[in-house]
């Protein structure tokens, strides 16, 4: 019997369902294959995003350099401390890659970081509680030196990693700090740490110094391994440009050392100093006190002003040199003419000389400037005329910005509304100027009438491309006086140092002539009235040397020093000026005034002759003779026959026998090598320059087996040593000097 066919609706519907799904899937696959998109998204782009990696190539911040390429500020390698907490970082229990013992880790890190153990422990515990993969330790865990990193690595703490980083380094410490400023790490909104200039040149040229980061892109698999045959794309980093200054590192160090010594001894409320090349306008050194260390910001106060250009002062008597220059240029100067010193009356106002208006009787105008008489300036103003005098003040650049290549320069304020304003201006009271204006104006006197615009940027150059984007060049700022007038003013200013009446006697140098003018300017108090008391002045000196043809121009200002009862205000100023100027001129190889031309002696061939006979013959000719041994016959010599030696020079004679060491102090490396060659001794020479010490003393008997170590030192380093020992030979000031009025003329508006 046949079975009756029964249609299976359930199976049919199931077939239709799966068939429909198949066709839908097939259609989807075809669509994706054709378009390459899923829900409007490019699959290729998603894959690239998943398997493509990008690494940032950090640009190095540009350096700040001195005129000779010596580093003032640069990036240096440091490390950032990271503690990995997630156990997934460890693949093998025998080689843990995460922090295993939080307590021990906190103990060790606390010891190395100088941070409280509880602080370190709290950071680690908080990271564990919040299930963080890793934690960092704030500022305590950043800027770790290579040496400290190695010390911590030796502890072999599991999970402790060190990430390379860069830190801004100022290798000279407190060095022109308000000019250079500082840069520091700053966290951006996206968490990225960048170095930003916060003050001074670091902030002014932040964009130029910063450069631009690059990147490297490459393909990896899902585990992060680089795919074979994958292409990488590199966008190189562009390092920041180097900013090279006109500063001379050696001169700046001289200045910093001298100012620190005076700061420690006298504790003044303020000091300002600027050194310039009067022939070019280049600023060679610039400093102030109080100052700070840009590495640590220790000492940084709320005063961020670069006071040499941003602070206005009543200059005091240095203004007298410009009053005298105006009189000479106008043909109104007669040094032998006389006037009655003491006091001068202008309408209801009376001014007096600094010795409380007593004066020195009837004296010449030359003696008046030597004694720094205010009254002499008043009579000179009568001769010059108010309008003519103000014309010269304008020509010298007062009341206007110099245009130095630094921002926020102040212009000062020249008061001329009343006759009394102009009168007090002749000796530097009432009106205000900036230290950099004084430097610019005095350059006309030092540079034969041609006034030079000051500048601080030598060049800005990209170290990678060599492109120079900024180049500083000397620029004239005018010619307020003639060369003849400038020379005469220098002679007059030199007499303030050398004359028996000179108020600047304490600024005399041992080897060079000085031209300059002291100052003792009154200081306005909080109530706008001038302060009283022997310490409450701005003591200053504006000087140049050598007086005949100045190579350096220096302004020093010391405000409110704590003076001993037996000292005048010019003493702390002179302690800075004399040491810096003397050492600075020697550093620049400026020939002292009284250098005599040395005579030379031609040498003969002394071989085979008795050494005593030769030594006496050479000594009679003004030469120093060194024998390498105790035997009598000369075997060889240095220098050779036919060569010439300057008077007081050294001749080395090779003789046999036991060697007896001479005093090598002052010997050049060439002379030492010649002695070594002739004597056959084992001499080790360390350093460069000239001999300053030796391991075996003069007179020691030595053999070729005895090592002798001789230390050399450059003249530059010798000056630094001298400065470290303290300035010597600074004469006491001959007399006090100032501009205090016996009666106040008028209350002036003081520009802050």
C-alpha positions in Angstrom: 0.0 0.0 0.0 1.5 3.4 -1.1 2.2 6.0 1.6 0.4 9.3 1.1 2.8 12.2 0.3 2.6 15.0 3.0 4.0 18.4 2.3 6.4 19.5 5.1 5.6 23.2 5.6 8.0 23.5 8.5 11.0 22.3 6.5 10.0 24.5 3.6 9.7 27.6 5.7 13.1 26.8 7.3 14.6 26.4 3.9 13.2 29.7 2.7 14.5 31.4 5.8 18.1 30.1 5.4 18.0 30.7 1.7 16.9 34.3 2.3 19.6 34.8 4.8 22.2 33.3 2.4 21.2 35.7 -0.4 21.2 38.6 2.0 24.7 37.7 3.2 25.8 37.2 -0.3 24.4 40.5 -1.4 26.1 42.2 1.6 29.4 40.7 0.7 29.1 41.7 -2.9 28.2 45.3 -1.8 31.2 45.5 0.6 33.5 44.1 -2.1 32.2 46.6 -4.6 32.1 49.8 -2.4 34.6 49.0 0.4 32.3 50.6 2.9 30.4 49.4 5.9 27.7 51.8 7.3 29.4 54.6 5.5 32.9 53.9 6.9 35.9 53.0 4.9 37.1 49.6 5.9 40.6 50.3 4.7 40.8 53.4 6.8 39.6 51.5 9.9 42.2 48.8 9.3 44.9 51.4 8.8 43.9 53.1 12.1 44.0 49.8 13.9 47.4 48.6 12.6 49.1 51.9 11.9 51.3 53.4 14.6 52.7 56.8 15.1 55.8 57.9 17.1 56.5 61.5 18.0 60.0 62.7 17.1 60.7 65.5 19.6 62.4 68.7 18.4 65.2 69.9 20.6 64.9 73.4 22.0 67.5 75.8 20.6 70.5 76.8 22.7 71.3 80.3 24.0 75.0 81.0 23.4 77.5 83.7 24.2 79.4 85.6 21.5 82.0 82.8 21.3 79.6 79.9 21.2 79.8 79.1 24.9 76.5 77.6 26.2 74.3 79.7 28.4 71.1 77.6 28.2 70.5 74.2 26.5 68.5 71.0 26.7 70.0 68.1 28.6 68.9 64.5 28.9 66.9 63.6 32.1 64.6 60.8 33.1 61.0 60.5 34.2 60.1 57.8 36.8 57.2 55.5 36.1 55.9 52.7 38.3 54.0 49.9 36.5 51.2 48.4 38.8 49.2 46.1 36.4 50.1 42.4 36.9 49.5 41.8 33.2 52.8 43.4 32.5 54.5 40.4 34.0 54.8 37.4 31.6 57.0 35.2 33.8 56.7 35.1 37.6 60.5 34.7 37.8 60.9 38.0 36.0 58.3 40.5 37.5 57.6 43.6 35.4 55.2 45.3 37.8 55.5 46.6 41.4 55.4 43.5 43.6 56.1 45.0 47.0 54.6 48.4 47.4 56.0 49.0 50.9 59.6 48.2 49.9 59.2 50.3 46.7 58.0 53.3 48.7 60.9 53.0 51.1 63.6 52.9 48.4 62.0 55.6 46.2 61.6 57.9 49.1 65.3 57.7 49.9 66.4 58.4 46.4 63.8 61.1 45.5 64.0 63.0 48.8 60.2 62.7 49.2 58.2 61.6 52.2 57.7 57.8 52.2 54.0 58.4 53.0 53.6 60.5 49.8 55.2 57.8 47.6 53.1 55.1 49.3 49.9 57.0 48.8 50.5 57.4 45.1 51.2 53.7 44.7 48.2 52.6 46.8 45.9 55.0 44.9 47.0 53.6 41.6 46.3 50.0 42.8 42.9 50.9 44.2 41.9 52.6 40.9 43.3 49.7 38.9 45.7 52.0 37.0 48.3 50.4 34.7 51.0 52.8 35.8 51.6 55.9 38.0 54.0 58.8 38.0 55.3 60.8 41.0 54.8 64.5 39.9 57.7 66.9 40.0 59.7 64.6 42.4 59.8 61.9 39.7 60.8 64.2 36.8 64.1 65.7 35.7 66.1 62.8 37.2 69.8 62.9 36.3 71.6 60.1 34.6 73.7 59.4 37.7 70.6 59.3 40.0 68.8 57.0 37.5 71.8 54.6 37.5 71.8 54.6 41.3 68.1 53.7 41.4 68.5 51.0 38.7 71.0 49.3 40.9 68.2 48.8 43.5 66.5 46.4 40.9 63.0 47.3 41.9 60.4 45.4 39.8 58.1 47.6 37.8 60.2 50.8 38.0 60.9 52.3 34.6 62.8 55.4 33.5 61.5 57.3 30.4 64.0 59.6 28.6 63.1 63.3 28.8 64.7 66.7 28.2 65.3 69.4 30.8 66.4 73.0 30.3 69.8 73.4 31.8 71.6 76.7 32.8 75.2 75.5 33.4 76.4 78.9 34.7 73.7 79.2 37.5 72.9 82.8 38.4 74.2 84.3 35.2 72.5 87.4 33.6 69.4 85.7 34.9 66.9 88.6 34.4 68.1 88.9 30.8 68.2 85.1 30.0 65.1 84.2 32.0 64.1 80.6 32.3 62.0 77.9 30.6 60.2 75.1 32.3 57.9 72.1 31.7 54.2 72.9 31.2 51.4 70.4 30.9 49.0 71.1 28.0 45.2 70.3 28.0 45.9 66.9 26.2 48.4 65.9 29.0 51.4 66.5 26.8 54.5 68.0 28.6 56.2 70.8 26.7 59.0 73.2 27.6 57.8 76.9 27.6 59.8 80.0 28.1 58.5 81.9 31.1 60.8 84.9 31.4 63.5 86.9 29.7 65.0 85.8 26.4 63.5 82.3 26.9 60.1 83.8 26.8 60.8 86.5 24.2 62.2 84.0 21.7 60.1 81.0 22.8 58.7 80.4 19.4 62.1 80.6 17.7 63.7 78.4 20.3 61.0 75.7 20.4 61.2 74.2 17.0 58.6 71.7 15.6 58.1 68.1 16.5 58.3 65.4 13.8 56.7 62.0 13.6 57.3 58.5 12.3 54.4 56.3 11.0 54.6 52.6 10.5 52.4 49.4 10.3 52.1 46.8 13.0 50.1 43.6 13.7 47.5 43.4 16.4 50.3 42.7 19.0 52.3 45.8 18.0 55.0 44.1 16.0 56.3 45.8 12.9 54.9 44.1 9.8 57.4 42.8 7.3 57.8 44.8 4.1 55.7 47.6 5.5 56.5 51.2 4.5 57.3 53.8 7.0 56.8 57.6 6.6 59.1 59.9 8.5 58.5 63.6 9.1 61.7 64.8 10.7 61.7 67.1 13.7 62.9 70.7 13.1 65.1 71.7 16.1 64.7 75.2 17.5 67.1 77.9 16.3 70.1 78.9 18.5 70.1 82.4 19.8 73.7 83.7 20.0 74.2 86.8 22.1 76.8 89.6 22.2 77.5 88.6 25.8 81.0 87.6 26.7 80.8 84.7 29.1 84.1 85.5 30.8 83.2 89.2 31.3 79.8 88.2 32.6 81.4 85.8 35.1 83.8 88.6 36.3 80.7 90.8 36.8 78.6 88.2 38.6 81.4 87.3 41.0 82.2 90.9 41.9 78.5 91.7 42.4 78.0 88.6 44.6 80.9 89.7 46.7 79.5 93.2 47.2 76.0 91.9 47.8 77.3 89.6 50.6 79.3 92.4 52.2 77.0 95.4 51.9 73.5 93.9 51.4 72.2 96.8 49.1 68.6 96.8 48.1 69.5 96.9 44.5 72.4 96.7 42.1 72.5 97.2 38.3 75.5 96.7 36.0 76.0 96.9 32.2 79.2 96.4 30.2 79.3 97.5 26.6 81.8 97.8 23.7 81.5 101.6 22.9 82.8 101.1 19.4 80.0 98.7 18.3 77.2 99.1 20.9 77.4 95.3 21.8 76.3 94.5 25.3 79.1 92.3 26.7 77.6 91.7 30.2 74.4 92.7 32.1 73.4 91.8 35.6 71.4 92.9 38.6 70.8 92.1 42.3 68.8 90.5 43.7 69.1 87.7 41.2 68.1 84.0 41.0 69.2 80.6 39.8 67.2 79.7 36.7 67.8 76.0 37.3 65.9 76.0 40.5 64.3 79.5 40.5 65.8 80.0 43.9 65.9 83.7 44.7 63.2 84.7 42.1 61.0 87.4 43.6 58.0 89.2 42.2 60.4 91.6 40.3 60.8 90.1 36.8 62.1 93.4 35.3 65.4 93.5 33.4 66.3 96.7 35.3 69.0 97.8 32.9 66.4 98.6 30.3 63.0 98.6 32.1 63.8 100.6 35.3 64.0 104.4 35.3 66.3 106.1 37.7 67.4 109.6 38.6 71.0 109.2 37.5 72.8 111.7 39.6 76.3 113.1 38.7 77.0 110.9 35.6 74.8 113.4 33.8 77.4 116.0 34.5 79.6 114.5 31.7 76.9 115.3 29.2 76.5 118.9 30.6 80.2 119.5 30.2 80.2 117.9 26.7 77.4 120.3 25.7 79.4 123.3 27.0 82.5 122.3 25.2 80.6 121.7 21.9 79.0 125.1 22.2 82.4 126.8 22.9 81.3 127.8 26.4 83.8 125.7 28.4 86.7 127.5 30.0 88.4 125.2 32.5 90.4 128.0 34.1 87.5 130.3 34.6 86.4 130.6 38.2 83.1 130.7 40.1 81.9 130.9 43.7 81.0 127.4 44.9 78.7 126.5 47.7 75.1 127.5 46.7 73.3 128.8 43.7 69.9 130.7 43.8 67.3 130.4 41.0 64.2 132.5 42.0 62.9 131.0 45.2 65.0 127.9 44.9 68.4 127.2 46.2 70.7 124.4 45.3 73.9 123.5 47.1 77.1 121.5 46.6 77.2 118.0 48.2 79.2 119.2 51.3 76.0 120.7 52.7 76.3 123.8 50.6 79.7 124.8 52.1 81.6 124.5 48.8 85.3 125.2 48.4 85.3 128.9 47.9 86.2 130.4 44.5 87.5 127.6 42.3 87.9 126.8 38.6 85.3 125.0 36.5 87.8 122.2 36.0 88.2 121.8 39.8 84.4 122.0 40.0 83.8 118.9 37.8 86.7 117.1 39.6 85.0 117.8 43.0 81.5 117.1 41.4 80.1 120.5 42.2 76.4 121.0 41.5 76.9 124.7 41.5 79.4 124.5 38.6 76.7 122.9 36.5 74.3 125.7 37.2 76.8 128.3 36.0 77.5 126.2 32.9 73.8 126.1 32.2 73.8 129.9 32.2 76.5 129.9 29.5 74.9 127.2 27.4 71.3 128.4 27.6 68.3 126.3 28.5 67.1 125.6 24.9 70.6 124.7 23.7 71.2 122.4 26.6 67.9 120.6 26.0 68.8 120.2 22.4 71.9 118.2 23.5 70.0 116.2 26.0 67.7 115.1 23.1 70.7 114.5 20.8 72.2 112.2 23.5 69.0 110.1 23.3 67.6 110.9 26.8 63.8 110.7 27.0 63.6 108.3 24.1 64.0 104.5 23.9 67.3 103.4 22.6 65.7 100.7 20.4 67.7 97.9 21.9 66.5 94.5 20.6 64.6 93.6 23.8 61.0 94.3 24.7 59.5 96.5 27.4 62.2 99.2 27.2 61.4 102.3 29.3 61.9 105.8 27.9 62.4 107.8 31.0 61.1 111.3 31.4 62.9 114.6 30.9 61.3 117.4 32.9 61.6 120.8 31.4 58.4 122.7 32.3 60.2 124.9 34.9 63.6 126.4 34.9 64.4 124.5 38.1 63.7 121.3 36.2 66.4 122.0 33.7 68.8 123.2 36.4 68.5 119.9 38.4 68.8 118.0 35.1 72.4 119.3 34.6 73.5 117.2 37.6 71.0 114.3 37.2 68.1 114.9 39.6 64.4 115.2 38.9 64.4 113.7 35.4 64.7 110.0 34.9 66.7 107.8 32.5 67.5 104.2 32.1 71.0 102.6 32.6 71.0 101.5 29.0 70.4 105.2 27.9 73.4 106.2 30.0 75.5 103.5 28.2 74.3 104.7 24.7 74.9 108.3 25.5 78.4 107.7 27.0 79.4 105.7 23.9 79.5 109.0 22.0 82.2 110.3 24.5 84.1 107.0 24.3 83.7 106.6 20.5 84.9 110.0 19.3 81.5 111.6 19.1 79.7 108.8 17.3 76.9 107.3 19.5 76.3 103.6 19.0 72.9 101.9 19.4 73.1 99.1 22.0 72.2 95.5 20.9 72.2 92.1 22.5 71.4 89.6 19.7 74.4 88.6 17.7 72.5 86.2 15.5 69.6 83.7 15.4 70.6 80.6 13.5 69.0 77.2 12.8 71.7 74.6 13.6 70.3 72.0 11.2 69.9 74.2 8.1 72.5 76.9 8.8 69.9 79.5 8.0 70.5 82.9 9.8 67.1 84.6 10.4 68.4 87.5 12.5 71.8 89.1 12.3 72.8 91.9 14.7 75.0 94.6 13.3 76.6 97.8 14.8 74.4 100.8 14.1 75.0 104.5 14.7 72.4 106.3 16.9 73.7 109.8 16.0 76.7 112.1 16.6 75.8 114.6 19.3 79.3 116.0 19.7 82.5 116.2 17.6 85.5 113.9 18.0 87.5 116.8 19.4 84.9 117.4 22.1 84.7 113.7 23.0 88.5 113.6 23.5 88.5 116.7 25.7 85.6 115.3 27.8 87.6 112.0 28.3 90.6 114.0 29.5 88.4 115.9 32.0 86.8 112.7 33.2 90.2 111.1 33.6 91.2 114.0 35.8 88.4 113.2 38.2 90.4 110.0 38.9 93.9 111.4 38.9 93.5 114.9 40.4 94.2 115.6 44.0 90.6 116.9 44.1 89.1 114.0 42.2 86.0 112.5 43.6 86.7 109.2 41.6 90.2 108.5 43.0 89.0 105.2 44.3 88.4 104.0 40.8 92.0 104.2 39.6 93.4 101.0 38.0 96.9 99.7 38.3 97.7 99.2 34.6 95.1 101.3 32.8 93.8 104.9 32.7 90.2 105.5 33.6 87.7 108.2 32.5 84.5 108.4 34.3 82.1 110.1 36.7 80.8 109.0 40.1 77.2 109.6 41.2 75.3 109.8 44.5 71.7 110.3 43.4 68.9 111.0 45.8 66.1 108.4 46.0 62.4 109.3 46.2 60.6 107.6 49.0 57.0 106.2 49.1 55.7 109.7 49.8 57.4 111.2 46.8 59.9 113.1 48.8 63.6 112.4 48.8 64.9 110.0 51.4 67.5 111.1 54.0 70.3 109.2 55.7 73.9 108.4 54.6 72.9 105.1 53.1 69.8 106.2 51.3 71.3 107.0 47.9 71.9 105.4 44.5 75.7 105.3 44.4 77.0 104.8 40.8 79.9 105.1 38.4 79.8 105.5 34.6 83.4 104.9 33.3 85.4 103.8 30.3 89.0 102.5 29.8 91.6 102.9 28.6 90.8 106.7 28.7 92.8 107.5 25.5 90.9 105.0 23.4 88.2 103.2 25.4 87.5 99.5 24.7 85.1 98.9 27.6 82.2 101.1 28.9 80.7 100.2 32.3 77.8 101.5 34.4 77.5 100.3 38.0 74.7 101.3 40.3 74.5 100.3 44.0 71.4 101.4 45.9 71.2 101.8 49.7 74.2 99.7 50.8 74.8 99.1 54.5 78.0 101.2 54.8 80.4 101.0 57.7 81.1 104.3 59.5 84.5 104.7 57.8 83.4 104.1 54.2 81.6 106.3 51.6 79.1 105.0 49.1 81.6 104.9 46.2 83.6 102.1 47.9 81.2 99.2 47.1 80.8 100.6 43.6 84.6 100.8 43.1 85.0 97.2 44.3 82.9 96.0 41.4 84.2 98.4 38.8 87.9 98.1 39.4 88.0 94.3 39.5 85.8 93.9 36.5 87.5 96.6 34.4 91.0 95.5 35.2 90.4 91.8 34.5 88.1 92.5 31.6 90.8 94.6 29.7 93.3 91.8 30.4 90.9 89.2 29.1 90.5 91.2 25.9 94.3 91.5 25.6 94.3 95.3 25.8 97.9 96.4 26.2 98.5 98.3 29.5 99.5 101.9 29.2 103.2 101.6 30.3 104.3 98.5 28.5 107.9 98.8 27.4 109.2 97.3 24.2 111.3 94.3 25.1 114.7 93.8 23.5 115.7 90.4 22.0 119.0 88.5 22.3 120.3 86.3 19.5 121.6 82.9 20.7 124.9 81.3 19.6 125.8 77.6 19.5 126.9 76.8 23.1 127.6 73.1 22.6 130.8 71.9 24.3 131.3 75.0 26.4 131.3 75.0 30.2 127.7 75.5 31.5 128.7 78.0 34.2 130.4 80.2 31.7 127.5 80.1 29.3 125.0 80.7 32.1 126.8 83.8 33.3 127.1 85.2 29.7 123.4 84.7 29.1 122.4 86.1 32.5 124.4 89.3 31.7 122.2 89.7 28.7 119.1 89.6 30.8 118.1 86.0 30.1 117.1 83.2 32.5 119.1 80.0 32.3 117.9 76.5 33.3 120.3 73.5 33.4 118.9 70.0 33.0 121.7 68.3 35.0 124.6 68.8 37.3 127.5 68.2 34.8 129.4 71.2 33.5 129.6 70.8 29.7 126.7 71.9 27.5 125.4 69.1 25.2 122.4 70.8 23.5 120.2 73.9 24.0 116.7 75.4 23.5 116.1 77.6 21.6 118.6 76.6 18.9 121.6 78.7 17.8 120.6 81.6 15.6 117.1 82.1 17.2 116.3 85.2 19.3 114.9 85.3 22.8 113.2 88.3 24.4 114.8 89.9 27.4 113.9 87.9 30.6 113.2 84.9 28.4 114.3 81.4 29.3 117.2 79.3 27.7 117.4 75.6 28.5 120.9 74.1 28.5 121.2 70.3 28.3 123.9 69.0 30.7 124.6 65.5 32.0 124.4 64.3 35.6 121.6 64.3 38.1 118.6 66.4 37.2 117.5 69.1 39.6 114.0 70.5 38.9 113.5 74.2 38.4 110.5 76.3 39.3 108.2 75.7 36.3 105.7 78.5 37.2 104.8 80.6 34.2 106.4 78.2 31.6 104.5 77.6 28.4 103.7 74.2 27.1 106.3 74.6 24.4 109.0 75.3 26.9 108.0 72.3 29.1 108.1 70.0 26.1 111.6 71.3 25.2 112.8 70.7 28.8 111.3 67.2 28.7 113.0 66.4 25.5 116.4 67.7 26.6 116.3 66.3 30.1 114.8 62.9 29.3 112.6 63.1 32.4 109.1 61.7 32.7 106.9 64.8 32.7 103.1 64.7 32.5 101.5 67.9 31.4 97.9 68.5 32.4 95.7 71.3 31.0 96.3 74.2 28.7 98.0 77.6 29.0 100.9 78.2 31.4 102.3 76.2 34.4 100.7 77.0 37.8 101.8 74.0 39.9 104.1 71.0 39.9 104.0 67.7 41.8 107.7 67.9 42.9 109.0 71.1 44.2 111.9 73.3 42.9 115.3 71.8 43.8 114.1 68.2 43.9 116.6 65.7 42.5 114.8 63.3 40.0 115.6 60.5 37.7 113.8 59.5 34.4 111.8 57.0 36.4 110.3 59.6 38.7 107.0 61.0 37.2 106.6 64.8 37.4 103.1 66.2 36.9 102.8 69.9 35.9 99.4 71.6 35.9 98.7 74.3 33.3 96.0 77.0 33.4 94.8 79.5 30.8 95.0 83.3 31.6 91.2 83.3 31.6 91.0 80.6 34.3 93.7 82.4 36.3 91.5 85.6 36.3 88.6 83.4 37.6 90.8 82.1 40.4 91.8 85.6 41.3 88.2 86.7 41.4 87.3 83.7 43.6 89.9 84.9 46.1 88.5 88.4 46.1 89.5 91.7 44.5 92.7 93.1 45.8 94.3 96.4 45.9 91.2 98.5 45.8 92.0 102.0 47.1 89.7 103.8 49.5 87.6 106.6 48.1 89.3 109.9 48.6 86.1 111.8 49.4 82.3 111.5 49.4 80.4 112.9 46.5 76.7 113.6 46.0 74.0 115.8 44.8 72.0 116.4 47.9 70.3 119.8 47.9 70.5 122.1 50.9 66.9 123.1 50.2 64.4 121.1 48.1 63.7 122.8 44.8 60.3 121.4 44.0 58.4 118.2 44.3 58.8 116.4 41.1 56.6 113.6 39.6 58.7 110.5 39.8 58.2 108.0 37.0 58.0 104.4 38.3 
